């Protein structure tokens, strides 16, 4: 039945947490020649990071916002994100090969007066830091509103001093924060969107561009809230 399938799928998803292909083969040995493995295995996908700085502010460097992923595998051994740990453990000054992928539609508004609403929890803040730097450097006066969140304000408030300074000097007209684990009930950016629903609607009616960056699940929740 559909109910049983959902239950089985949930159990499978739970079991698969922190397991990779090698773990599966260890637990369920499969004998196959190299050619067959080549048919079923896929290439490691490129890791893409949003640039979190504006070339108008940092013309000689590209800044990234990377969350380092480290965890224990089923065997208790250390595991880590492929690129995040690679970058984190590199000696200073090491050259790193990169490629650029253009995002022609994900950029600040061209009209200097257009309002901008940004939803970027966690490392999703990355492009919006660059957007804000860009608008300031260009002298654009359009209103800017940022929704940011993470687990704990004490150690997850990325770019806290810079964002607070943006508010103080008027670059950020509004800053709404949601730190999910700092109170008994969890609060997320989509909850802040619902709370500010009337104002969000008014901004959109006034031509605001709305941007979302972050985890896929968060994006779906934000879409539902909107």
C-alpha positions as CSV (number, residue, x, y, z in Angstrom):
1,X,0.0,0.0,0.0
2,X,1.0,3.6,-0.4
3,X,1.2,4.0,3.4
4,X,3.6,1.0,3.7
5,X,5.7,2.3,0.8
6,X,6.0,5.7,2.6
7,X,7.0,3.9,5.8
8,X,9.6,1.8,4.0
9,X,11.0,4.8,2.2
10,X,11.3,6.7,5.5
11,X,13.1,3.8,7.1
12,X,15.4,3.5,4.1
13,X,16.2,7.3,4.1
14,X,17.0,7.0,7.9
15,X,19.3,4.0,7.3
16,X,21.1,5.8,4.4
17,X,22.1,8.8,6.6
18,X,25.9,9.2,6.5
19,X,26.3,6.1,4.3
20,X,27.9,6.2,0.9
21,X,28.4,3.7,-1.9
22,X,31.4,2.0,-0.3
23,X,29.3,1.4,2.9
24,X,26.6,-0.3,0.9
25,X,29.1,-2.6,-0.9
26,X,30.7,-3.5,2.5
27,X,27.3,-4.5,4.0
28,X,25.9,-6.1,0.8
29,X,28.9,-7.5,-1.1
30,X,28.6,-7.5,-4.9
31,X,31.1,-9.2,-7.3
32,X,31.4,-7.5,-10.6
33,X,34.2,-6.7,-13.1
34,X,35.6,-3.2,-13.6
35,X,33.6,-2.5,-16.8
36,X,30.3,-3.2,-15.0
37,X,31.3,-0.9,-12.1
38,X,32.1,1.8,-14.6
39,X,28.6,1.5,-16.0
40,X,26.8,2.0,-12.7
41,X,29.1,4.5,-10.9
42,X,28.7,8.2,-11.7
43,X,31.4,10.9,-11.8
44,X,31.8,13.1,-8.7
45,X,29.7,16.2,-9.4
46,X,31.3,19.6,-9.3
47,X,30.8,21.6,-6.1
48,X,29.4,25.0,-6.7
49,X,29.7,28.0,-4.3
50,X,28.2,31.4,-4.6
51,X,30.6,34.2,-4.6
52,X,30.1,36.2,-1.5
53,X,31.9,39.4,-2.5
54,X,31.6,42.1,-5.1
55,X,34.4,42.7,-7.5
56,X,33.8,46.5,-7.0
57,X,34.8,46.0,-3.4
58,X,37.3,43.2,-3.7
59,X,38.7,43.5,-7.2
60,X,41.7,41.2,-6.6
61,X,40.1,38.3,-4.8
62,X,37.0,36.1,-4.7
63,X,35.5,35.4,-1.3
64,X,33.4,32.3,-0.5
65,X,31.3,31.3,2.4
66,X,31.8,27.6,3.1
67,X,30.4,25.4,5.8
68,X,32.8,22.6,6.7
69,X,31.1,19.2,6.8
70,X,32.6,16.7,9.2
71,X,30.9,13.7,10.7
72,X,31.3,10.0,11.7
73,X,30.5,7.2,9.3
74,X,28.6,4.0,10.3
75,X,32.0,2.4,11.2
76,X,32.8,5.4,13.6
77,X,35.5,6.6,11.3
78,X,35.9,10.3,10.4
79,X,34.1,11.5,7.2
80,X,33.9,14.9,5.6
81,X,32.5,17.0,2.8
82,X,34.6,16.5,-0.3
83,X,35.4,20.1,-1.1
84,X,34.6,21.9,2.2
85,X,37.2,19.8,4.1
86,X,39.6,20.0,1.2
87,X,39.5,23.8,1.3
88,X,39.6,24.0,5.1
89,X,42.7,21.8,5.4
90,X,44.7,23.4,2.7
91,X,47.9,25.2,3.7
92,X,47.7,29.0,3.3
93,X,48.7,30.1,-0.2
94,X,47.9,26.8,-2.0
95,X,46.6,27.2,-5.5
96,X,43.2,25.7,-6.1
97,X,41.7,24.9,-9.6
98,X,38.2,26.5,-10.0
99,X,35.7,27.2,-12.8
100,X,33.1,29.9,-13.2
101,X,29.5,29.3,-14.0
102,X,27.5,32.4,-14.9
103,X,24.1,33.1,-13.4
104,X,22.6,35.6,-15.8
105,X,19.3,35.9,-13.9
106,X,20.6,35.8,-10.3
107,X,22.0,39.3,-9.8
108,X,21.0,42.5,-8.1
109,X,18.3,44.6,-9.8
110,X,19.6,46.8,-12.6
111,X,17.3,49.7,-11.6
112,X,18.9,51.4,-8.6
113,X,15.5,52.2,-7.1
114,X,14.1,48.6,-7.2
115,X,13.5,47.1,-3.7
116,X,15.3,43.8,-3.0
117,X,14.1,41.0,-0.6
118,X,16.7,38.3,0.1
119,X,16.1,35.0,1.9
120,X,19.5,33.4,2.8
121,X,19.8,31.3,5.9
122,X,23.2,29.7,6.8
123,X,25.7,29.9,3.9
124,X,22.8,31.0,1.7
125,X,23.9,34.5,2.9
126,X,26.8,34.3,0.5
127,X,25.4,35.9,-2.7
128,X,23.5,38.5,-0.8
129,X,26.5,39.8,1.0
130,X,27.9,40.3,-2.5
131,X,24.6,41.9,-3.7
132,X,24.7,44.4,-0.8
133,X,28.3,45.3,-1.4
134,X,27.5,45.8,-5.1
135,X,24.5,48.1,-4.5
136,X,26.5,50.2,-2.1
137,X,29.5,50.5,-4.4
138,X,27.1,51.6,-7.3
139,X,25.3,54.1,-5.1
140,X,21.9,52.3,-5.6
141,X,19.3,53.6,-3.1
142,X,16.6,50.9,-3.5
143,X,15.4,49.4,-0.2
144,X,17.0,46.2,0.9
145,X,15.5,43.5,3.2
146,X,17.4,40.4,4.4
147,X,16.0,37.3,6.1
148,X,18.8,35.3,7.7
149,X,18.8,32.4,10.1
150,X,20.7,29.4,11.5
151,X,20.8,27.4,14.6
152,X,22.5,29.6,17.3
153,X,23.1,33.3,17.3
154,X,26.2,32.9,19.4
155,X,28.2,31.1,16.8
156,X,26.1,30.8,13.6
157,X,25.4,34.5,12.9
158,X,27.6,34.8,9.8
159,X,29.0,38.3,9.0
160,X,27.2,39.6,12.1
161,X,29.3,42.8,12.5
162,X,29.0,43.6,8.8
163,X,25.3,43.0,8.6
164,X,24.7,45.1,11.8
165,X,26.8,47.8,10.2
166,X,24.7,47.6,7.0
167,X,21.6,48.2,9.2
168,X,23.2,51.1,11.1
169,X,24.3,52.9,8.0
170,X,21.0,52.4,6.2
171,X,22.1,50.0,3.4
172,X,19.9,47.3,4.9
173,X,16.4,48.8,5.6
174,X,15.2,45.6,7.3
175,X,17.0,42.6,8.8
176,X,14.9,39.7,10.1
177,X,16.7,37.0,12.0
178,X,15.7,33.4,12.9
179,X,17.9,31.3,15.1
180,X,16.1,28.0,15.4
181,X,17.7,26.5,18.5
182,X,17.9,29.6,20.7
183,X,14.4,29.0,22.2
184,X,12.1,26.1,23.1
185,X,10.3,26.1,19.8
186,X,12.1,26.2,16.5
187,X,11.9,29.4,14.4
188,X,13.0,29.4,10.8
189,X,13.2,32.1,8.1
190,X,9.9,30.9,6.6
191,X,8.2,31.7,9.9
192,X,9.6,35.2,9.8
193,X,8.2,35.6,6.3
194,X,4.8,34.6,7.5
195,X,5.0,37.0,10.4
196,X,6.0,39.8,8.1
197,X,3.5,38.7,5.4
198,X,1.7,42.0,5.0
199,X,4.9,44.0,4.5
200,X,6.5,41.4,2.2
201,X,3.3,41.6,0.1
202,X,3.5,45.4,0.0
203,X,7.2,45.3,-1.1
204,X,6.4,42.8,-3.9
205,X,3.5,45.0,-5.0
206,X,6.0,47.9,-5.2
207,X,8.2,45.9,-7.6
208,X,10.6,44.2,-5.2
209,X,12.8,41.4,-6.6
210,X,12.8,38.4,-4.2
211,X,15.8,36.0,-4.1
212,X,16.2,32.7,-2.2
213,X,19.5,30.9,-1.6
214,X,20.2,27.8,0.5
215,X,19.1,24.2,1.0
216,X,16.5,22.7,-1.3
217,X,14.2,21.8,1.6
218,X,14.4,25.4,2.9
219,X,13.5,26.7,-0.5
220,X,10.4,24.5,-0.7
221,X,9.3,25.8,2.8
222,X,9.9,29.4,1.8
223,X,7.8,28.8,-1.4
224,X,5.0,27.4,0.7
225,X,5.2,30.3,3.1
226,X,5.0,32.8,0.2
